[in-house]
Amino acid sequence: MKIKVCRFTDEGLQKWRNLYGEIFLSIDSKVENRRSPGKAIVKGFNENLKKKIFYLKEDTTIIEEIKNSKELNIQNFKNSFEMASEINNALTNIDYSEISEDCNLWDWFSMILFEQIFVPEKIGGYMEYRYVLNLDLRFRFRHLIRGPWWAVNQYKNHAKIFTYTKPYEQNDFLEQFIKIQDLREMKTITEICMKLYYDEESERSVPGTSKGKIGGFPRLRDKIAQFNKIKNLWDMNADEIIKLLPKEFDKYKSK
């Protein structure tokens, strides 16, 4: 299904924020442990809230069309990379600075794609920053639409390692990567991550590499910080930097 890309009016944005606030509180009232909500998400997302989502989507008075955008082809996206690539393509004629921090736009996407990013039987989290854009640096990349879009917009196919997960899942590699500004700006690092840690056959990262495994991403992050003090990594390509890495990385170099 192809639709025009829109954004919320300020009234629409407030209605969305209020509605997801209701959803959050309803779920939270059923949860004993936020880190492991289990079936409480299913119980909390009741029929009344489902109807409110439906009626909000039908309200054309709270949205406005985005000029110069392409049509958005909504489909059952296999993963966040597919979803983000489609969104990035729809917005390709619009300057990054115009849309990057547009809460009205990203939360409209949250509403339109809600059934794909909010799957009560499968999600492990329901915090508001996943569905309502919070521009605080701690949360802006954790929005389930804007985060993957940003990765694809910045890194193209190398963003696969940050977006191979389902649209309703947060990607741990992205969460670990975005914490360090220097890494975000050095786009060669994403190519290195793909070469070392992405399994093309399974279309996902090598298990365990986003955290504290020997030769994993945290160690790569540390080595890059060390190399930056003695070498100009900005003028080196991915293969040249990989050759500098010590033996603990060898098993990933040859994967």
SULUR-V868056 format. One record per backbone hydrogen bond with DSSP energy under -1.0 kcal/mol. CO is the residue of the C=O (numbers start at 1). NH is the residue of the N-H. E is the energy in kcal/mol with one decimal. If there is no record, write none. Layout:
co=[CO:CO]
nh=[NH:NH]
e=[E:E]
This chain:
co=[1:3:5:7:9:10:11:12:13:14:15:16:17:18:19:20:21:22:23:24:25:27:33:37:38:39:40:41:44:46:47:48:49:50:51:52:53:54:58:62:64:66:72:72:75:79:80:81:82:83:84:85:86:87:89:90:91:95:96:99:101:102:103:104:105:106:107:108:109:111:113:113:114:119:119:127:128:128:130:136:136:139:143:145:146:147:148:149:150:151:152:155:156:157:159:160:163:165:166:171:172:173:174:177:180:181:182:185:186:188:189:190:191:192:193:194:197:199:199:204:206:209:213:216:217:218:219:220:221:222:223:224:226:227:227:231:232:233:237:238:239:241:242:246:247:249:249:250]
nh=[74:72:66:64:13:14:15:16:17:18:19:20:21:22:23:24:25:26:27:28:29:30:36:40:41:43:44:45:46:50:51:52:53:54:55:56:57:58:60:9:7:69:3:74:77:83:84:85:86:87:88:89:90:91:92:70:94:98:100:102:103:106:107:8:109:110:111:112:113:114:116:117:118:122:123:130:131:132:144:139:140:142:147:149:150:151:152:153:154:155:156:158:159:160:162:163:81:80:169:175:176:177:178:180:184:185:186:187:189:192:193:194:195:196:197:198:206:203:204:199:209:217:216:220:221:222:223:224:225:226:227:228:229:230:231:233:235:236:241:242:243:244:245:249:250:252:253:254]
e=[-3.1:-3.3:-2.8:-2.4:-2.7:-2.0:-2.1:-2.5:-2.7:-2.6:-2.4:-3.0:-2.0:-1.9:-2.3:-3.0:-2.4:-2.5:-2.4:-3.1:-1.7:-1.8:-1.5:-1.9:-1.1:-2.2:-2.7:-1.9:-1.8:-2.0:-2.1:-1.7:-2.0:-2.0:-2.7:-2.1:-2.1:-1.3:-1.0:-2.5:-2.1:-1.3:-2.3:-1.1:-1.4:-1.9:-3.1:-2.4:-2.0:-2.1:-2.9:-2.2:-2.0:-1.5:-1.1:-2.9:-2.1:-1.3:-2.6:-1.7:-1.3:-2.2:-2.3:-2.2:-2.0:-1.7:-1.9:-2.7:-2.6:-1.3:-1.7:-1.6:-2.2:-2.7:-2.3:-1.6:-1.7:-3.0:-2.4:-2.3:-2.3:-2.0:-2.4:-2.1:-3.0:-2.0:-2.4:-3.1:-2.2:-2.8:-2.0:-1.8:-1.9:-1.7:-1.6:-1.0:-1.9:-3.0:-2.3:-2.1:-2.4:-2.3:-2.4:-1.4:-1.8:-1.9:-1.5:-1.3:-1.9:-2.0:-2.5:-2.0:-2.3:-2.5:-2.9:-1.3:-3.2:-1.5:-1.3:-3.1:-1.9:-3.6:-2.7:-2.0:-3.0:-1.8:-2.5:-2.7:-1.9:-1.9:-3.1:-2.3:-1.1:-1.5:-2.6:-1.3:-1.5:-1.8:-1.9:-2.5:-1.9:-1.1:-1.3:-1.9:-2.3:-1.3:-1.8:-1.5]
